[in-house]
Amino acid sequence: MPDPDDDAALSWGDAGDPSHVDGARPVRPRGEASGALADDEDGRADVARASSAGLVGLGILAGAYLLYTVGWVLSVVQDPFTLADPLAQVMATVGDVLAVLAPALWFGTTYLLTRGRSVARFAWLIGGAVLLVPWPFVLGGLS
């Protein structure tokens, strides 16, 4: 004989349940107060508002930044640059590490600071893509 509690496990609850959702929620205009704070904190609301073209563009720029990081790593590894002064060598090494980290830091910072402003996000990402080109790698391939 089936247990009546087994049937309760298959029910979706009622409209009075705080976790009950009636289908898709409408997208709120920018500036309107959020009813569910968790959506804004974990970024799901930001992704839900993004268009397909915006997501493709973001993926292309993320791939470019990943390639930039690889280009900086290769140019740092291939450069036999050494200095006699220990302080200058330490500073050059710090500069190399920052050059390798710069694309990832730029992308992450831009993504976090421009939440909900896709035009500003793409403007800053394109600006960073122009600024952070690994010129030692690009020019080193020509010689």
C-alpha positions in Angstrom: 0.0 0.0 0.0 1.6 3.3 -1.1 2.5 5.9 1.6 0.5 9.2 1.3 3.7 11.1 1.9 5.1 9.7 -1.4 2.5 11.6 -3.4 3.4 14.8 -1.5 7.0 14.5 -2.9 5.6 14.7 -6.4 3.6 17.9 -6.0 4.8 21.3 -6.9 3.2 23.0 -4.0 0.7 25.8 -4.1 0.8 29.5 -5.0 1.3 30.4 -1.3 4.6 28.7 -1.3 7.5 31.3 -1.4 9.5 29.2 -3.9 6.5 29.0 -6.3 7.1 30.6 -9.7 4.4 31.1 -12.3 6.4 30.7 -15.5 8.9 33.2 -16.9 9.3 36.4 -15.0 9.1 39.7 -16.9 12.4 41.6 -17.4 12.4 44.8 -15.3 13.5 48.0 -16.9 16.9 49.3 -15.7 16.7 51.3 -12.5 13.7 49.5 -11.1 14.1 47.9 -7.7 14.8 44.2 -7.7 12.3 42.0 -6.0 14.8 39.1 -5.6 18.2 40.2 -4.5 19.8 36.8 -5.3 19.3 37.3 -9.0 21.3 40.4 -9.1 24.1 39.0 -6.8 24.9 35.9 -8.8 24.5 37.5 -12.3 21.7 35.4 -13.6 19.5 38.4 -14.2 22.4 40.0 -16.2 22.7 36.9 -18.5 19.0 36.7 -18.9 18.9 40.2 -20.3 21.8 39.6 -22.7 21.0 39.1 -26.4 22.4 36.3 -28.4 24.6 38.7 -30.4 25.9 40.2 -27.2 26.8 36.8 -25.8 28.6 35.9 -29.0 30.5 39.2 -29.0 31.4 38.6 -25.3 32.7 35.1 -26.2 34.8 36.4 -29.1 36.3 39.1 -26.9 37.0 36.6 -24.1 38.7 34.4 -26.6 40.8 37.3 -27.8 41.8 38.1 -24.2 42.8 34.5 -23.7 44.9 34.6 -26.8 46.5 37.8 -25.6 47.4 36.1 -22.3 49.0 33.2 -24.3 50.9 35.8 -26.5 52.3 37.5 -23.4 53.3 34.2 -21.8 55.1 33.2 -25.0 56.9 36.5 -25.3 58.0 36.5 -21.7 59.3 32.9 -22.0 61.1 33.6 -25.2 62.8 36.8 -24.0 66.3 36.0 -22.6 66.4 39.5 -21.0 68.6 39.6 -17.9 70.0 42.6 -15.9 73.1 42.8 -13.8 71.4 44.9 -11.1 69.2 42.6 -8.9 66.6 45.3 -8.2 66.2 46.0 -11.9 65.9 42.3 -12.6 63.2 42.0 -9.9 61.3 45.0 -11.4 61.6 43.5 -14.9 60.2 40.2 -13.6 57.3 42.0 -11.8 56.6 43.8 -15.1 56.5 40.5 -17.0 54.1 38.9 -14.5 51.8 42.0 -14.7 52.0 41.9 -18.5 50.8 38.2 -18.4 48.0 39.0 -15.9 46.8 42.2 -17.5 44.4 40.7 -20.1 42.6 38.5 -17.5 42.5 41.4 -15.0 41.1 43.8 -17.5 38.4 41.4 -18.7 37.4 40.4 -15.2 37.4 44.0 -13.9 35.4 45.3 -16.8 32.9 42.5 -16.6 32.3 43.1 -12.9 32.2 46.9 -13.0 29.9 47.2 -16.0 27.1 44.9 -14.9 23.8 45.9 -16.6 25.5 48.3 -19.0 26.3 46.3 -22.1 27.3 49.3 -24.3 29.9 50.5 -21.7 31.1 46.9 -21.2 31.8 46.4 -24.9 33.4 49.8 -25.2 35.8 49.0 -22.4 36.5 45.5 -23.6 37.3 46.8 -27.1 39.5 49.5 -25.7 41.4 46.9 -23.7 41.7 44.7 -26.7 43.4 47.6 -28.5 45.6 48.6 -25.5 46.8 45.1 -24.4 48.0 43.7 -27.7 51.1 41.6 -27.0 53.4 43.6 -29.3 56.6 41.7 -28.4 54.9 38.5 -29.6 53.4 40.2 -32.7 56.6 41.9 -33.8 58.8 39.0 -32.8 57.0 36.7 -35.2 58.0 39.1 -38.1 61.7 38.8 -37.6 
